[in-house]
Amino acid sequence: GGPGEWTDGTAMAIAIAEVAAAGADLQDEAAQDAIVSRWHTWSLTAKDVGIQTRSVLSAAARHAPITAVAARAASADHHQRTGRTAGNGSLMRTAPVAPAYLDDEDAMVTAARAISELTHFDPDAGDAAVLWCCAIRHAVLTTELDVRVGLRHLDADRRALWTARLDDAEALRPAEIPNNGWVVAALQAAWSAIVTTRGGGPAHLRAGLDAAVRAGFDTDTVAAIAGGLLGAAYGASAVPLQWRSRLHGWPGMTARDLVGLATAIQRPGATSTGPTYAGYRTDALVTHPFDDGVLIGGIGALRKLPAEVDAVVSLCRVADADVPTGMPHVEVRLIDSVDADENPHLDHVLLDAVGAVEELRAQGRTVLLHCVEAYSRTPTVAALYGARVRGVSGDEALRAVLDVLPEANPNAVFRDAVRRLGVAT
């Protein structure tokens, strides 16, 4: 794939996510039929399909249309013939099963094992999917990283075996775990990458993924596995904007589409095209006091884009119809709230947003920086950007921004952040 293009792990996960987002129960045979059908379609044009997965899918597709029953039979047959169906392919795609069952752990365990067995007959593959989905679910609900929470769903003898395997993983670095094409070693390498980089927040997400990639051999798969759990713990706001802006892949989706898909899994069948912000005062639009290549305003400015704007940084959710075409568009996950739970990585997100404006300006672009009303989020990021551009304190930059946006009034937590992060040079 090209720069920023996701690989087979994410592509196969998207197929599961699409079926879950449509409101299907992944335990149902019809839902699993839909998943294998989507995988088969994908595999016909995909650049990279695991050997075992391709073998099972093509065997199952001999009698069209392909079904879950046929896939399971082909998976069992492949196991009987080769004795080897414990590749890492079913673990790398399993993450979307977890958000589909946040309120029902037992159903999630059943679905995770069943979806693993569609292509990977070996019980090690099913165990790994169960353990990882339990860890992902636990991370979403508690933000804690604990790969042992699912052990109770395994048989007693398997529990002891996996406990030893997890102990081994924690004693080694990812690159010291050989043969990560095997599902057990892939899980061990992913967990080792997470444990050996223990930190918190966005820095841990980046370091953990970096360690997973450096594990060697099947690096994209180990990173896909580790990323599923790290992302569950830290959320989309921890993913660097630079990565998000480049991310794309089958079936023609972007990072924005992935976020929408993840949201839809938790609210199945809801087809929202995004917020309209009716009743808000959205018409603010002024030039940044320290940089006339940056316009700051409300979402109305996005809907009637000034001719000179050729890049947009959005600090609020944007409806599909409002996404600008033909230019870079960065979406920042920032909530206008003083509740720390709403912005768990506030400093990272604010500095990332400022960095995005700086990068677009360095490319010679004229940037629109906006939220809904330019009331709290926009002046905050504009002030931090101004402090960096002019080398003044956050307070001084904020005063200059509020002079040109007299209606604005950033919340107290945002004002503190401007003071803390906008240090005069």
C-alpha positions, 0 to 999 in steps of 0.5 A, spaced: 500 500 500 501 507 499 503 512 505 497 512 510 494 506 507 491 501 511 493 493 510 489 487 510 487 487 518 483 493 518 480 492 511 477 485 514 475 489 521 471 494 516 467 488 514 465 486 521 464 493 523 459 494 517 455 488 519 455 490 526 453 498 524 447 495 520 444 493 527 445 485 526 447 481 531 454 478 529 452 471 533 447 470 527 448 466 521 445 471 517 450 476 519 456 471 519 454 470 511 454 477 510 461 478 513 464 472 509 461 475 503 464 482 504 471 478 505 470 474 499 469 481 495 475 484 498 480 478 497 478 478 490 482 485 489 486 486 495 494 487 495 495 482 501 491 477 503 493 472 508 495 465 505 490 461 510 484 466 509 485 466 502 485 459 501 479 458 506 475 464 502 476 461 495 474 454 497 468 456 501 466 460 494 466 454 490 459 454 491 456 461 490 454 464 494 459 464 499 456 462 506 458 462 513 457 454 513 461 453 507 467 458 510 467 454 517 467 447 513 473 450 509 476 452 515 475 445 518 478 442 512 484 446 511 485 444 519 485 437 517 489 437 511 495 441 514 494 441 521 496 449 521 490 454 522 493 458 528 495 464 523 494 471 526 489 473 521 483 472 525 486 476 531 488 482 527 481 483 525 477 482 531 477 489 534 470 491 532 466 485 535 467 488 542 464 495 541 458 491 538 457 488 545 459 493 550 453 491 555 453 483 554 460 480 555 458 473 554 454 474 547 461 478 545 465 472 547 460 467 543 461 472 537 468 473 537 470 465 537 465 464 532 467 470 527 474 467 528 472 460 526 470 462 519 477 462 517 481 459 523 479 453 526 484 452 531 482 453 538 488 458 539 485 463 534 479 463 538 482 464 545 486 469 542 480 473 539 476 472 546 482 475 550 483 481 546 476 482 545 475 482 552 481 486 553 478 491 548 471 492 551 474 493 558 479 498 556 473 502 553 469 501 559 474 503 564 480 505 560 484 500 563 489 495 559 488 488 562 489 482 557 487 477 563 480 479 564 477 474 559 481 468 562 475 466 565 471 465 559 477 459 557 477 452 559 481 451 566 487 447 562 487 453 557 487 458 562 493 456 565 496 455 558 494 462 556 496 465 563 503 462 562 503 465 555 502 472 557 507 472 563 512 470 557 510 476 553 511 481 559 518 478 560 520 479 553 520 485 548 516 484 542 522 483 537 524 477 542 518 473 540 519 469 534 514 467 529 509 472 530 505 470 524 502 464 529 496 467 533 499 466 540 506 470 538 502 475 535 498 476 541 504 476 545 508 481 541 502 486 541 501 485 548 509 486 549 509 492 545 503 495 550 507 493 556 514 495 555 512 502 553 507 503 559 505 510 560 499 513 559 495 517 553 497 519 546 504 518 548 503 511 550 499 510 544 504 512 539 510 508 543 506 502 543 504 502 536 512 504 534 514 498 538 509 493 535 512 495 528 519 494 530 517 487 532 519 485 525 516 480 521 509 481 520 509 488 523 503 491 520 499 485 523 502 486 530 501 493 530 493 492 528 492 488 534 496 492 538 492 498 535 485 495 537 487 495 544 491 502 545 485 505 541 480 502 545 483 505 552 485 512 549 480 514 544 480 517 537 483 524 540 489 520 542 491 518 535 496 524 532 492 528 527 498 527 522 496 520 522 489 521 521 489 526 515 493 521 511 489 514 513 485 511 507 484 504 504 479 499 502 473 500 501 475 507 499 474 510 506 478 515 510 479 516 518 473 520 518 469 514 515 472 510 520 470 514 526 463 514 523 463 507 523 465 506 530 460 510 532 455 507 528 457 500 531 455 503 538 448 506 535 446 501 530 442 503 524 442 510 526 444 514 520 446 521 522 449 525 517 452 530 522 450 536 526 446 542 523 447 547 529 441 550 528 439 556 532 447 557 533 450 564 532 455 561 526 457 567 522 463 569 526 469 570 521 475 575 522 482 575 520 487 572 526 491 578 529 498 575 528 497 572 521 493 574 516 493 567 512 489 564 518 481 566 518 478 564 525 470 563 525 464 559 526 461 554 522 458 559 517 464 560 514 465 553 513 459 553 509 460 559 505 468 558 504 472 565 503 475 564 496 482 565 499 481 559 503 484 552 501 485 548 508 480 547 514 481 546 521 475 544 524 474 544 532 467 541 532 463 535 529 462 537 522 456 534 518 457 530 511 454 536 507 459 541 510 466 537 509 470 541 504 472 538 497 478 539 494 482 541 500 486 539 506 481 538 512 483 536 519 478 534 524 480 535 531 476 532 537 475 537 542 469 538 546 467 545 549 467 543 556 470 543 563 469 536 565 476 532 564 473 526 562 470 530 555 477 532 553 482 526 556 488 528 552 486 536 552 494 538 552 495 533 546 489 535 542 490 543 543 498 542 541 496 537 535 491 542 533 496 548 533 501 544 529 496 542 524 495 550 523 502 551 523 504 545 518 498 548 513 501 555 513 508 552 512 505 549 505 503 556 504 495 555 505 490 560 507 487 556 513 480 557 516 480 555 523 473 554 526 468 551 531 461 552 531 460 559 534 468 561 535 466 562 542 470 557 546 474 552 542 476 557 536 479 563 540 483 558 545 487 554 539 487 561 535 491 564 542 495 558 542 497 559 535 498 566 536 503 565 542 507 560 538 507 565 532 509 571 535 513 568 541 508 572 546 505 569 552 498 565 552 495 571 556 497 576 551 495 572 545 488 571 548 487 578 549 489 579 542 484 574 539 478 576 544 479 583 541 477 581 534 472 576 537 469 580 542 463 575 543 468 570 545 469 567 552 473 561 552 471 556 558 476 556 564 479 550 563 481 552 556 483 559 559 488 555 564 491 551 558 492 557 554 496 560 560 500 553 561 501 551 554 502 558 551 509 560 554 513 566 551 519 564 548 
